[in-house]
Amino acid sequence: MTIPFFDGHNDTLLRLFDDARPNKVELFTQGMAEAHIDLPRAKAAGMVGGFFAMFPPPLKTNLGAVASAPTTSGGQLPPELDIAEAQRTTNGMAALMFQLERAGALQVCRNAAELQGAMDAGKLAAIYHHEGAEAIDTEFNALEVLYAAGFRSLGITWSRANAFGTGVPFRHDSTPDIGPGLSDAGKELVRVCDRMGIMIDLSHLNAAGFRDVAAVSSKPLVATHSNVHAICPSTRNLMDWQLAAIRESGGVVGLNYATGFLRPDGKMEPDMEIELMVRHVEALVEALGEDGVALGSDFDGATMPAPIKDVTGVQKLLQALLDKGFGDELVRKIALGNWMSVIGRTMG
């Protein structure tokens, strides 16, 4: 039995953008073994869609080293990124996404109805997402252009500061209570996104920024790829008070598969069992209820557990949930239904 699933976060477009080979569309449509997601494996695995992130990487920074060695990196925030560079890289990734759409590899969807239509037609449904708001100006002119292009989901920060807010560093055995809250422009950004139907993603945002979004936004609170701080005390994971706020808003959290945010020791190493992922899901269901838990892999942006490996391993996780006693209805909600619900309530 293959259970259809929707993925809350992947960095596949960044992987394609950074690949030196010219035939990027063919790499995705025909198979790219070194990536976590390509079209043949996604379809075989039961992936019906996901949030496709545009992430502007930090200049002159070894992103892999920052992510995999939080102790040696000192847990410091990478430097802020210039808007011109952020727009160059995010535009490049968006261009790739639309090239893939023209090639028939996916469909960019702007609301729940379009998502359902794409899935019914057997197309990979993609939501256009930015991981970090560096490409948006404080007058929001770029936001209008992005919206017209299909942009519908925004993570205000990655693990650095920008004009709108402050992210959290890669730091284990620490809390997200680091740095100031949203700027005035950041609070206005939340209001504008609410009005436009752009979902705000709280993953990576610090504690003060989280509180500001919760106070300003009228929409469900969403963290597309975050785990449980009580199990893995990373700055990138959600504390009990954050989970309570998300539940109160009718929001959703997508389980992040990155080993450093699953393992209690915070190590970015693949040698771990699926049971630890199940533990996080159990804690999320207890904290959020059955309507508040989904999937948010971080494929192509992080080290995956060895049993999962790539998109073809997601069914192993879903089977492990069934084996643990999660009913079929609940597993299908975690796999797909809860994302469909919150997308309808935030994007329309």
VEXDREN-2710 file (C-alpha; in Angstrom, 1 decimal):
% VEXDREN-2710
k/r/px/py/pz
1/MET/0.0/0.0/0.0
2/THR/1.3/3.4/-1.0
3/ILE/-0.1/6.3/1.0
4/PRO/-0.1/9.7/-0.9
5/PHE/2.0/12.3/0.9
6/PHE/2.6/16.1/0.6
7/ASP/6.0/17.4/1.7
8/GLY/6.2/20.6/3.8
9/HIS/9.8/21.6/2.7
10/ASN/12.5/20.6/0.3
11/ASP/15.6/22.4/-1.1
12/THR/15.6/20.5/-4.4
13/LEU/15.6/23.7/-6.5
14/LEU/18.7/24.9/-4.7
15/ARG/20.4/21.6/-5.5
16/LEU/19.5/21.9/-9.1
17/PHE/20.5/25.6/-9.2
18/ASP/23.9/24.8/-7.8
19/ASP/24.5/21.9/-10.1
20/ALA/27.1/22.8/-12.8
21/ARG/25.5/20.7/-15.5
22/PRO/23.4/22.6/-18.0
23/ASN/20.6/20.1/-18.5
24/LYS/18.8/20.9/-15.1
25/VAL/15.3/20.1/-16.3
26/GLU/16.4/16.7/-17.6
27/LEU/18.2/16.0/-14.4
28/PHE/15.0/16.3/-12.4
29/THR/12.7/14.7/-14.9
30/GLN/14.9/11.7/-15.9
31/GLY/16.6/11.0/-12.5
32/MET/19.2/12.6/-10.3
33/ALA/20.6/9.9/-8.1
34/GLU/22.7/12.1/-5.9
35/ALA/19.6/14.2/-5.0
36/HIS/16.9/13.3/-2.5
37/ILE/14.1/14.1/-4.9
38/ASP/13.6/13.7/-8.6
39/LEU/10.4/13.2/-10.6
40/PRO/10.6/9.4/-11.2
41/ARG/11.4/8.6/-7.6
42/ALA/8.8/11.1/-6.3
43/LYS/6.0/9.6/-8.3
44/ALA/7.1/6.0/-7.4
45/ALA/7.2/7.0/-3.7
46/GLY/3.7/8.4/-3.6
47/MET/4.8/12.1/-3.3
48/VAL/1.9/14.2/-4.7
49/GLY/3.4/17.6/-4.0
50/GLY/5.2/19.9/-1.7
51/PHE/6.6/23.3/-0.7
52/PHE/9.5/23.9/-3.1
53/ALA/11.8/26.4/-1.3
54/MET/13.9/29.1/-2.9
55/PHE/16.7/29.6/-0.4
56/PRO/19.4/32.3/-1.1
57/PRO/22.6/30.7/0.3
58/PRO/25.1/32.8/2.3
59/LEU/28.0/34.2/0.4
60/LYS/31.5/32.9/1.2
61/THR/30.1/30.4/3.7
62/ASN/30.4/26.7/3.6
63/LEU/26.7/25.9/4.3
64/GLY/27.4/22.2/4.9
65/ALA/30.0/23.0/7.5
66/VAL/27.7/25.4/9.3
67/ALA/24.9/22.9/9.4
68/SER/26.9/19.8/10.3
69/ALA/29.2/21.3/12.9
70/PRO/27.3/23.6/15.2
71/THR/29.9/23.4/17.9
72/THR/32.8/24.4/15.6
73/SER/30.8/27.1/13.9
74/GLY/30.3/28.6/17.4
75/GLY/26.6/28.7/16.9
76/GLN/26.8/32.1/15.3
77/LEU/24.4/33.6/12.8
78/PRO/25.8/33.9/9.2
79/PRO/26.1/37.5/7.9
80/GLU/23.1/39.2/6.4
81/LEU/22.6/38.9/2.7
82/ASP/22.3/41.8/0.2
83/ILE/18.9/42.1/-1.5
84/ALA/20.4/42.1/-4.9
85/GLU/22.2/38.8/-4.3
86/ALA/19.1/37.3/-2.7
87/GLN/17.0/38.3/-5.7
88/ARG/19.6/36.9/-8.2
89/THR/19.6/33.5/-6.6
90/THR/15.9/33.2/-5.7
91/ASN/15.0/34.4/-9.3
92/GLY/17.3/31.7/-10.6
93/MET/15.5/29.0/-8.6
94/ALA/12.1/30.3/-9.5
95/ALA/13.1/30.3/-13.2
96/LEU/14.0/26.6/-12.8
97/MET/10.6/25.9/-11.2
98/PHE/8.8/27.5/-14.0
99/GLN/11.0/25.7/-16.6
100/LEU/10.0/22.4/-14.9
101/GLU/6.3/23.4/-15.0
102/ARG/6.6/24.1/-18.8
103/ALA/8.2/20.7/-19.2
104/GLY/5.2/19.1/-17.5
105/ALA/7.3/17.9/-14.4
106/LEU/5.1/19.8/-11.9
107/GLN/2.4/22.4/-11.5
108/VAL/2.8/25.6/-9.5
109/CYS/-0.4/25.9/-7.4
110/ARG/-1.8/29.0/-5.8
111/ASN/-4.5/27.6/-3.5
112/ALA/-6.0/24.4/-2.3
113/ALA/-8.3/24.0/-5.3
114/GLU/-5.4/24.2/-7.7
115/LEU/-3.5/21.7/-5.5
116/GLN/-6.4/19.2/-5.6
117/GLY/-6.7/19.7/-9.4
118/ALA/-3.0/19.0/-10.0
119/MET/-3.1/15.9/-7.8
120/ASP/-6.3/14.7/-9.5
121/ALA/-4.5/15.1/-12.9
122/GLY/-1.5/13.1/-11.6
123/LYS/0.8/16.2/-11.6
124/LEU/3.4/17.0/-8.9
125/ALA/1.8/19.9/-7.1
126/ALA/4.3/22.7/-6.1
127/ILE/3.9/25.6/-3.7
128/TYR/6.2/28.5/-4.4
129/HIS/8.1/29.2/-1.1
130/HIS/10.9/31.5/0.0
131/GLU/13.1/30.4/2.9
132/GLY/14.1/33.8/4.2
133/ALA/12.7/37.2/3.1
134/GLU/15.9/38.7/1.9
135/ALA/14.6/39.1/-1.7
136/ILE/11.7/41.2/-0.5
137/ASP/12.1/45.0/-0.1
138/THR/10.6/46.9/2.8
139/GLU/8.2/48.7/0.5
140/PHE/6.9/45.3/-0.6
141/ASN/7.1/46.0/-4.3
142/ALA/8.9/42.7/-4.9
143/LEU/6.2/40.9/-2.9
144/GLU/3.6/42.1/-5.4
145/VAL/5.6/40.8/-8.3
146/LEU/6.3/37.5/-6.5
147/TYR/2.6/37.1/-5.7
148/ALA/1.6/37.6/-9.4
149/ALA/4.1/34.8/-10.2
150/GLY/2.5/32.4/-7.8
151/PHE/4.4/32.9/-4.6
152/ARG/2.3/31.7/-1.7
153/SER/4.5/30.8/1.3
154/LEU/7.2/32.7/3.2
155/GLY/9.6/31.8/5.9
156/ILE/10.6/35.2/7.3
157/THR/14.1/34.1/8.2
158/TRP/16.6/31.4/7.7
159/SER/19.3/31.1/10.3
160/ARG/20.4/34.7/10.0
161/ALA/18.9/38.2/10.4
162/ASN/17.3/40.3/7.7
163/ALA/15.3/43.5/7.5
164/PHE/12.2/41.8/8.9
165/GLY/13.5/39.6/11.7
166/THR/16.1/37.3/13.2
167/GLY/16.6/33.6/12.7
168/VAL/18.2/31.1/15.1
169/PRO/21.8/29.8/14.7
170/PHE/22.7/26.2/14.4
171/ARG/23.1/25.5/18.1
172/HIS/22.4/22.4/20.1
173/ASP/21.4/22.3/23.7
174/SER/20.0/25.8/23.5
175/THR/16.7/27.5/23.0
176/PRO/15.3/29.7/20.2
177/ASP/15.1/32.6/22.7
178/ILE/18.0/34.4/20.9
179/GLY/17.9/38.0/19.6
180/PRO/15.2/40.6/19.0
181/GLY/11.7/40.3/17.6
182/LEU/10.3/41.4/14.3
183/SER/11.1/44.9/13.1
184/ASP/8.3/47.2/12.3
185/ALA/8.7/46.2/8.7
186/GLY/8.5/42.6/9.7
187/LYS/5.2/43.1/11.5
188/GLU/3.8/44.9/8.5
189/LEU/5.1/42.0/6.3
190/VAL/3.0/39.6/8.3
191/ARG/-0.1/41.8/8.0
192/VAL/0.4/42.1/4.2
193/CYS/0.9/38.4/3.8
194/ASP/-2.3/37.7/5.8
195/ARG/-4.2/40.0/3.5
196/MET/-2.7/38.5/0.3
197/GLY/-3.1/34.9/1.3
198/ILE/0.6/34.2/1.7
199/MET/1.3/31.6/4.4
200/ILE/3.9/32.5/7.0
201/ASP/6.3/29.8/8.0
202/LEU/7.8/30.0/11.5
203/SER/10.6/27.4/11.0
204/HIS/14.0/29.1/11.7
205/LEU/12.4/32.2/13.3
206/ASN/13.6/33.0/16.8
207/ALA/11.4/33.1/19.9
208/ALA/10.7/36.8/20.0
209/GLY/9.9/36.8/16.3
210/PHE/7.5/33.8/16.8
211/ARG/5.7/35.7/19.5
212/ASP/5.4/38.7/17.2
213/VAL/3.9/36.7/14.4
214/ALA/1.5/35.0/16.8
215/ALA/0.4/38.5/18.1
216/VAL/0.0/40.1/14.6
217/SER/-1.3/37.3/12.4
218/SER/-4.9/36.3/12.1
219/LYS/-4.1/33.0/10.3
220/PRO/-3.1/29.6/11.6
221/LEU/0.5/29.4/12.8
222/VAL/2.6/27.0/10.7
223/ALA/6.1/25.6/11.0
224/THR/6.8/23.7/7.8
225/HIS/9.8/21.7/9.0
226/SER/10.4/21.7/12.8
227/ASN/10.6/19.1/15.6
228/VAL/10.2/18.8/19.3
229/HIS/12.6/20.7/21.5
230/ALA/11.9/18.4/24.5
231/ILE/13.4/15.5/22.6
232/CYS/16.1/17.3/20.6
233/PRO/17.1/20.6/22.3
234/SER/18.1/22.5/19.2
235/THR/17.4/26.2/18.6
236/ARG/15.6/25.1/15.4
237/ASN/13.0/23.0/17.3
238/LEU/9.8/24.1/19.0
239/MET/9.4/24.5/22.7
240/ASP/6.2/23.5/24.6
241/TRP/4.8/27.1/24.6
242/GLN/5.3/27.4/20.9
243/LEU/3.5/24.1/20.2
244/ALA/0.7/25.3/22.5
245/ALA/0.4/28.6/20.5
246/ILE/0.3/26.6/17.2
247/ARG/-2.4/24.4/18.5
248/GLU/-4.5/27.3/19.8
249/SER/-4.3/28.9/16.3
250/GLY/-5.4/25.7/14.5
251/GLY/-1.9/25.5/12.9
252/VAL/0.3/22.7/11.7
253/VAL/3.9/21.5/12.2
254/GLY/5.7/19.4/9.5
255/LEU/8.1/16.8/10.9
256/ASN/11.7/17.7/9.8
257/TYR/13.7/14.6/8.9
258/ALA/17.1/16.2/9.4
259/THR/19.0/14.0/11.8
260/GLY/20.5/17.0/13.8
261/PHE/16.9/18.1/14.7
262/LEU/15.8/14.5/15.5
263/ARG/18.6/13.1/17.5
264/PRO/18.8/14.0/21.2
265/ASP/22.6/14.5/20.8
266/GLY/22.0/16.9/17.9
267/LYS/24.5/15.1/15.6
268/MET/24.1/15.5/11.8
269/GLU/24.8/11.8/11.3
270/PRO/22.6/9.3/9.5
271/ASP/22.9/6.3/11.9
272/MET/19.5/6.5/13.7
273/GLU/16.3/4.5/13.7
274/ILE/12.9/5.5/12.3
275/GLU/11.6/4.9/15.8
276/LEU/13.1/8.3/16.8
277/MET/11.1/10.0/14.1
278/VAL/8.0/8.2/15.4
279/ARG/8.8/9.5/18.9
280/HIS/8.7/13.1/17.6
281/VAL/5.4/12.4/15.7
282/GLU/3.9/11.0/18.9
283/ALA/5.0/14.1/20.9
284/LEU/3.6/16.4/18.1
285/VAL/0.3/14.6/18.1
286/GLU/0.0/14.9/21.9
287/ALA/0.9/18.6/21.8
288/LEU/-1.0/19.6/18.6
289/GLY/-3.8/17.1/18.2
290/GLU/-4.5/14.9/15.2
291/ASP/-5.1/17.9/12.9
292/GLY/-1.8/19.6/13.6
293/VAL/0.9/17.2/12.4
294/ALA/2.3/16.8/8.9
295/LEU/5.5/16.1/7.1
296/GLY/8.3/18.5/6.3
297/SER/11.3/16.5/5.2
298/ASP/14.0/19.1/4.4
299/PHE/15.1/16.8/1.5
300/ASP/18.1/18.1/-0.4
301/GLY/18.9/20.4/2.4
302/ALA/20.0/18.2/5.3
303/THR/21.4/14.8/6.3
304/MET/18.7/12.2/6.3
305/PRO/18.3/9.1/8.6
306/ALA/19.9/6.1/6.9
307/PRO/16.6/4.1/6.8
308/ILE/14.9/7.0/5.0
309/LYS/17.7/8.0/2.7
310/ASP/15.6/9.9/0.2
311/VAL/12.0/10.4/-1.0
312/THR/11.7/6.6/-1.6
313/GLY/11.9/6.0/2.2
314/VAL/8.9/8.1/3.3
315/GLN/6.6/5.1/3.0
316/LYS/8.8/3.4/5.7
317/LEU/8.0/6.2/8.1
318/LEU/4.3/6.0/7.3
319/GLN/4.4/2.2/7.8
320/ALA/6.2/2.7/11.1
321/LEU/3.4/5.0/12.3
322/LEU/0.8/2.4/11.3
323/ASP/2.8/-0.3/13.1
324/LYS/2.9/1.9/16.2
325/GLY/-0.9/1.9/16.3
326/PHE/-1.6/5.2/14.5
327/GLY/-4.8/4.4/12.6
328/ASP/-5.0/4.6/8.8
329/GLU/-7.1/7.8/8.9
330/LEU/-4.6/9.6/11.2
331/VAL/-1.6/8.5/9.1
332/ARG/-3.3/9.8/5.9
333/LYS/-4.0/13.2/7.7
334/ILE/-0.4/13.4/8.6
335/ALA/0.7/12.4/5.1
336/LEU/-1.6/14.8/3.2
337/GLY/-4.9/15.9/4.8
338/ASN/-3.5/18.3/7.3
339/TRP/-1.5/20.2/4.8
340/MET/-4.5/20.4/2.5
341/SER/-6.6/21.8/5.4
342/VAL/-4.2/24.5/6.5
343/ILE/-3.4/25.5/2.9
344/GLY/-7.1/26.1/2.4
345/ARG/-7.3/28.2/5.5
346/THR/-4.2/30.3/4.8
347/MET/-4.1/30.6/1.0
348/GLY/-7.7/30.0/0.1
END
